[in-house]
Amino acid sequence: MTVLIIGGSGFLGGELTRQAIAAGHTVTATFGTRAGALPGAEWRRLDLRRPEAITSLFEEVRPTVVINTAYRRSDWATTADGAIRVALAAVGQGARLVQVSSDTVFSGDRVHYDEDSLPDPVTPYGAAKAAAETAIRLLDPTAVITRTSLIIGDGGSVHESLVHDLATGRRDGALFTDDVRCPVHVGDLAAALLELAFSDYGGVCHVAGSDAVSRYELGTLIARRDGLDPCALTAGKRAEMGPPGPLDVRLESGRTQSRISTVLRGAREFLAAPVSKKDEPGR
């Protein structure tokens, strides 16, 4: 199969690219400023704010499957308009589309959200993701829209880097005890996305970890795994000191889990074992 990964140089996109190559697919991966380092993929620069660039890429690559992981938090033109343009191009080519969305489409008022829950975003980024979801569901009912949560790896994610900076004193700040999510391991998420891409399912899927943890608990789990002192982390409350946004958002992923063989582990499981030297960032 010919797989096109939009945002292949990002944290999730890089893992998707690696797994797709390992599975024997022909992979084209896009980047914004710097190509990824993985051999075996064709790397193409793409600006989702340029419709003609998207059209040209699809005509040249003619993908069978498209997975869009790209976003810019403060850029509606990329996160919303760009995702919609990708969907239009996928429909035009008859390609299978997987759009990666986010738990930020929810306000947190209900706490527990399943795939039938309607978006009610309270941040500009959440609104952009929700707009992309709505348009894509109308343009291509067969597309898979996958909402996920905080993405963690074996080092290298923004959340892990933040914990390291806070625990070692390179940065001041607090981790919130009232900000709850369902973190997912990047390897599990990438495997689930590829499995869904080659399934016949269409619609909204939730692909998040099985544990609901606060950002503070997540930080302590990361610190313990990586040999850092959890006591060096400061606890705080987002409702009192943090930026506005949803607090407790728990994606219910049971329906999706029943459709796929990939096990969506919880943070308490995948952060239990120390990272081996070969898995450390930069190795």
Helices and strands as residue ranges (DSSP letters): E 2-6, H 11-22, E 26-31, E 41-45, H 51-61, E 65-68, H 76-76, I 77-82, H 83-93, E 96-102, G 103-105, E 112-113, H 124-139, E 144-148, E 151-152, H 158-167, E 175-176, E 180-181, E 184-185, H 186-197, E 203-206, E 213-214, H 215-225, G 230-232, E 235-236, H 238-241, E 250-251, H 254-257, H 267-270, G 277-279
